[in-house]
Amino acid sequence: MTMAEPSIVAIAVRPLVEYALLSGDIESGFRTATALTEGTKAHQRIQQQYGELDQKEVYMKAEIPYGNLVFQVDGRCDGLLSDEDGRLTIDEIKSTSGELAAIEGDGYPVHWAQAYFYAYMTVRERALAAIRVQLTYVQVDTEEERRFVREVTEEELDVFVQDVTARYAPYARMRLAHEELRNASIQALPFPFPSFRGGQRKFAGAVYKTIEGKTKLFAKAPTGTGKTISTLFPSIKAMGAGMLQRIFYLTARTITRTAAEEALALMQRHGLHLHAVTITAKDKVCFQEEMRCSKEHCPYAEGYYDRVNGAVLDMLTEETIMTRTVIEQYARKHRVCPFEFSLDAAYSADAIIGDYNYVFDPKVSLKRMLEEQKRKTALLVDEAHNLVDRAREMYSGELTKGDYLALTRVMKPISKEVYTAAKAVNDYLLGVRKTMTETKVEAAKPEELIALIEAFSAAAERVLAKGGADNGGAAAGHGDGEESPGERLLETFFAAQSFLRTAKLYDPERHVTYTEVEGSDVRVKMFCLDPSQQLRQMTKGYRAQVLFSATLSPLNYYMDMLGGGEEDYSVAIPSPFSAEQLDVEVIALSTRYQDRERTRGPLAERIARVTRERPGNYMVFFPSYAYLDDVRRVFEELAADRVASGSMRVMVQQSKMNEAEREQFLAAFDAASRQTLVAFAVMGGIFSEGVDLVGDRLTGVIVVGVGLPQLGFERDLLRSYFDRTRGSGFEYAYIFPGMNKVLQAGGRLIRSESDSGVLLLIDDRYQQPQYRRLLPEEWRGEDKPPRWSMFTPPPR
């Protein structure tokens, strides 16, 4: 491209006008003006009223020169209406469940702007001097309609369009300059290590081919293969080749997000210029002591939309890898909410690092991702074994009677409408409680309850749209330190919305509804048994997906549960580590619940023996806190003299630990210490995944049990479902998820080529083929068999 050639900016009408004209405050995640959406049914009903000469869903486009830029703008106009005299009217339809009386003035500027662009395209194409523009607002529940009409000239539209493009131009120029620099840097980017590790080149090649072929890859990539760089490097190279515009690096844990940031920083040191944004959970980055998103309670919410464009432009101009720290720095500088700011910046980024839910969860996914953008986006899903249970949570919904009973008490003096709707839900569940004798399971969703929740949601939304329900707080008994009526209503409203979303995606073949009584309360849950179909639906349209983990085993189970198909690929990368680095011993001792009291003494003695014979730092993993505490007490009695002398230290993972406590726990694993450390932790917990204790920081790992989830009602529902659909109920519900926890816990031990250590697997079920075959080859040690032994207590 020469300097004389104009730069093309291709953009749809809606994101262009929203960038230029959105203004105002963040309101508790509930903004009537911008929450007005294109409800399909409401649109269709209005369009059915059109006459014979009227057109609907008219595709329009225009080229708009601005300086050295040419904006290629397109969109789909809701209606192009024509009267008997041939006069044209642009109709822009917006639907809402709020009250139409709450609409300020003659409509919202951002909606007029959208309609004006379609009007501009029409007058240019047809050489008109003027045109009528109409905003049609429709209430989705009552079907009430409200219209505003203006007549605008071709000259007025031209001035307006130039003003909007002028506001967007600085951002467009920044993006164009960045993309040119980014692509050049990618072309020259070398692999950021002297050489590929064993299996790493194969893995990176498979990722590139997956993106090139627009397919899905499931990869079992053991610790040491460099999973993060092996997925990011080829994806970035694919971006440089024009296949991608954006990469999502999705994780379940903060520590794996850090690994992605470090990999990008490493490539940056080798010349990469790329915009990457890390999204951190709202409750972690909120600057306020109390998270209340309204202008009355938060200065970062007040006027947010008036300042956010400048904040995004500033940060993207000055920064490349935008971690939580960087985002917080610019959020304070521009006085904007750090969470919402990170989301707005993410839409402009080349790479987005964040939790699974920003793509897979219908409640919080990045909904402004257009289909065209998805077609040039790759999903890199780290530690993908975690996504199975996470997806079940995302696609399940529940509610409890107690929430609605509490709401009736606080809302009665404030809103008769909300009180009546909440009471109807409470009364329905009260009736259910009176007739139930045991937990009830049904294949169908609860249609009557859903209708009541829809009525409640509509009533709650109307009250919230007026500014909440706190004006009557004193009358309702709201005092200092208590949750206000408005906060209670908002929480219940969002829970109701989640329940309704689950109802919309409910699949009777893959969901069940169960109702259970808990004391005086009633809980109704639409439970997702099999998330595979919904995962396929949520990722539809993306160019490519790579789902990878060190413990994606067995591969066919994870491909099945994570939405794989016959056309998708899988790859299993061999471990780069030598079997000689790992000394595996299997202790054939029963850890079944009924045997634990009998075997806890020998178990504690075995832990005492190995930590005495081979001093160092150990992690001992248990399937539950209760079992951990039971064995720990016996162990501490056996090791009392060593603890008293200072030669041994015992630590225990607590059920709730903040970040500082977690860091302190891991810092205790000191390679230089002469004191033996024995740390008791739980499988599936914060220390069993994503923790790197390299070298002599970790001498041994002891895994107690085979990790099976606790017997419970939901697990038994899963077992029955997979018995019926796969013929493998116990494996799908218990063995595969349980053994994954074992693999994760044991995987903490060997993290580099120089590591070595001892791994004890304590359970007699490891002798059984259905468990043994799930162990990694280097644990099974075909060329160097693990030591299998029945326990013999050491001499005293």
Order of alpha helices (4+ residues) and beta strands (2+ residues): beta-alpha-alpha-alpha-beta-beta-beta-alpha-beta-beta-alpha-alpha-beta-alpha-beta-alpha-beta-alpha-alpha-beta-alpha-alpha-beta-alpha-alpha-beta-alpha-beta-alpha-alpha-beta-alpha-alpha-beta-beta-alpha-beta-alpha-beta-beta-alpha-beta-alpha-alpha-beta-alpha-beta-beta-alpha-alpha-beta-alpha-alpha-beta
